[in-house]
Amino acid sequence: MCGICQEAICKKCTQFIDEDAFSFLHKKPKELAATAFCQTCFVQKVAPEIAKYDEMMAAAKNTLVFMKAQFKETRMIKRLADPISVSECADYDETILRLAFFSAELGYNGIIDVDIISKKIKIGNYQTTVFSGTAIPANVLEERLIKDKSNWSSPN
């Protein structure tokens, strides 16, 4: 059965997407809650959303990231947007990517004042680490950045 038009479809004609295909979106559209679609609905409604999501993910991967300790480089950047936050991420890199995705979703090309916090969780003999973080989305012009000369081993 199609997730949008509720028509019966055969398994051969069904277009499937993963349940976590749009996991980085704040709010997943109702149309994309299902995982099986007919060919018509997939082409008209789902495929454009997948393309838009992939475009935002590519922008998130090219986002400029400045940690809170890099205040010397970012002191001249305007902090006009409200801070964004994520919680309970599986690892450090995913936390930064989610913050960058939310920033790209809002139309910014960088995140500044990034603060990542890890928290250990013990359940019996099993231990895992959960990450959460905050950042401020910003439009960063690379040519106007002040490079911190004391940290040449890892420049931006």
N, C-alpha and C positions, 0 to 999 in steps of 0.2 A: 504494500500500500504506500502510495506517495505521501511524503510528509507535508506537502503543501496543498495539493488539490484533492487528496484522499481517494484517488482513483486506484483501482486494483491494477497491478503490473506484474509481469512475469519476472523471474529472477534474472533472466538473460537481458532484459531491457532496463533493469534497475541500475541507477547510478548511485554508488555508495560514497560516503565521506566518513572520515574518522570522527569519533565522538569528541576528541580534543582538537579538531581541526581549527577552531577559532578560540583557542584557550586564552589568548592574550587580550581579547576584547573585554572591556568593562562589562558591557551588556551584550549578550548574544541575541541577535534578532530572533523573534519567534519562528520565523520561516526556516531558520537554520538549526532549530533544536532537534529536528529529526536527522536520521543518518541515511535514509533511502529516499530517492526521488525518481520521478519519471523523467524521460529524456527531455521533454518540453520544459518542464519546470526547472530542471537542472540548467539548461541552456539560457533560459530567460531570467531566472532569479538567483540561482546559486553560483554559477560560473562568474558573473560580474562581481559578486561579493568576495569570492576566492581571489580574483585578480586584485581587487582593492586591498584585501588583507595582505597579500603577498607584497604589494607595493609599499604598504606601511611597514611591513617587516624588514624590507630592504632599506628603507629610510632609517629604521631603528638601529640596524646594524652599522650604519654610517654616522650615527649620532656621536657628537663630541662629548666626552665624559670627563668631568672635573670633580675630583673628590673634595671633601671639606677641607682637607689639609692644603689644597692648592689655591688658597685664597689670594695669593699674590698674583696669580695669572688672571683670576676672575674678578678682581675688585672693581674693574671698570665696566663690567657687564651689568646691565640693568636687570633687576629682579622684579619683573612686572607680573608674572603669573603666580598663582597660588601654588604652594608645595604639593607634590604628588607623593603617594606612598603605596607600598605593596607590603604584604605580610605573608608569612608562611610559605616561602619559596624553598625548593629542594636544594639549591646550591647558590653560591655567590654570583656566578656568571648569569644565571637565570634571573636573579634579582635585578641586576644591572640592565639586562635586556628588557625585562618587563617595564622598568622605569623609562628606558629609552623608547619603548613602544608607546607608552602612554603619552610621552612628550611628542612623538611623531604624530600621534593621533590628534593632538591639540594644534599641530602645525609648527612646532619648534624643531630646531636642528641640533640642540644640545641640552645637556642636563648639567647643572652646577650644584655645588654644595651637597654632593652625594654622601650620604651617611648610611652605611650598611651595618646592621647589628645581627650577630649570631646568637642563637639560644640553644642550649643542649636540652634534649628531652629524653628522659629515661622512662622506659616502660618495662619493668621487671629487669631482665638481663640485657635487653635490647636498648641501645642508645643511638640517637640520631640527632642531627643538627638542623635547625630551621632558621632561615634567614629572613629578615625584614629590612626595609630601607625607605629612605625619603630622599627627595631631590627637588630642585626647582627647575622647571623647564625654561629655556632661554634661547633667544636667537643669537648665535655666536658667529662673529665675523673673524675668520682665522687670521686675516691679514692685520687685524687690529689687536690681536692678543699680545699680552706682555708675557714673555717667556721668563720663567724663573731660572736664573743662571746658576743658582745653587744646587739645582737638581738636574744636571746635564746627563746623568746616567739613564734617566727615563723621561725624556721630553715628550710633550704631547704630540 
